[in-house]
Amino acid sequence: MKQSDKKAVALEYSAPKPPEVVAKGFGELAEEIASLAEQSGVMLHKDDELANYLARLDVGNQIPKDVYYIIAEIIAWSYVIRGKQPDKFNNIHGRIDHKA
């Protein structure tokens, strides 16, 4: 990937509102955003197609309903990877084994 093709889009999620774009950048700025996120312990998800879609949004925009499920799965997976669970989580499907 060429330097000029790199992009980064940072989302913030504060339930119950949908996630919103809080930063975005291209090229060197994209690398800086990703580096700062990693240094701060923010998990990164690399997906060129999703990044291209989200990069069309302006900072301050909430994500469109088209990608709610995609972003929700990424957020949920980040909780699982870090061994966390959301407030009021009830595991209604019984798919998460806390003993694993």
C-alpha atoms as one frame of an Amber mdcrd trajectory, in Angstrom:
protein
   0.000   0.000   0.000   1.378   3.393  -0.968   1.778   6.025   1.723  -0.897
   8.172   0.057  -3.396   5.259   0.165  -3.233   4.830   3.937  -6.212   6.005
   5.936  -7.359   5.852   9.528 -10.770   6.533  11.015 -11.232   6.684  14.785
 -14.627   5.982  16.313 -15.896   6.670  19.815 -18.781   4.729  21.293 -20.816
   6.058  24.202 -23.966   3.963  24.598 -26.788   4.419  23.893 -25.724   6.706
  21.013 -24.278   5.157  17.848 -20.495   5.353  17.431 -19.243   8.576  15.900
 -16.165   9.591  13.941 -13.792  11.471  16.250 -10.734  11.603  13.984  -9.675
  10.659  10.498  -6.602  11.110   8.393  -4.772  10.042   5.277  -1.124   9.254
   4.540   1.216  10.331   7.336  -1.667  11.601   9.476  -3.279   8.150   9.254
  -0.056   6.578  10.522   0.084   9.094  13.372  -3.532   8.398  14.378  -2.873
   4.637  14.389   0.371   5.048  16.338  -1.268   7.247  18.996  -4.147   4.800
  19.293  -1.776   1.863  19.834   0.264   3.821  22.397  -2.970   4.598  24.250
  -4.078   0.953  24.299  -6.847   1.463  21.740  -7.495  -1.641  19.686  -7.117
  -1.289  15.916  -9.180  -3.053  13.278  -7.656  -3.119   9.811 -10.210  -3.383
   7.027  -9.605  -1.399   3.839 -13.194  -1.616   2.621 -14.647  -0.444   5.944
 -12.005   2.300   6.229 -12.884   3.548   2.727 -16.566   3.649   3.685 -15.999
   5.416   7.025 -13.480   7.868   5.533 -16.312   9.452   3.548 -17.888  10.603
   6.835 -17.017  13.898   8.490 -15.592  14.114  11.997 -18.553  14.380  14.364
 -20.856  12.222  12.192 -22.458   9.147  13.685 -21.940   5.941  11.744 -24.756
   5.168   9.295 -27.201   2.359  10.013 -25.682   0.458   7.055 -22.672  -0.454
   9.213 -24.243  -0.775  12.703 -23.908  -4.558  12.763 -20.355  -4.527  11.434
 -19.189  -1.994  14.013 -21.180  -3.717  16.789 -19.419  -7.017  16.030 -16.015
  -5.312  16.106 -16.815  -3.623  19.433 -18.152  -6.884  20.883 -15.076  -8.781
  19.725 -12.819  -6.160  21.334 -14.610  -6.763  24.650 -14.113 -10.526  24.358
 -10.411 -10.184  23.468  -9.820  -7.956  26.505 -11.857 -10.219  28.807 -14.434
  -7.516  29.477 -18.185  -7.402  29.176 -20.593  -4.496  28.871 -22.654  -3.294
  31.831 -25.860  -5.316  32.250 -24.473  -8.116  30.055 -26.595 -11.233  30.481
 -25.178 -13.701  27.885 -28.706 -14.565  26.755 -27.446 -16.928  24.062 -25.098
 -18.765  26.411 -22.285 -18.567  23.857 -19.605 -17.080  26.109 -17.851 -19.411
  28.503 -16.217 -17.319  31.222 -14.115 -20.311  32.316 -12.221 -20.539  29.023
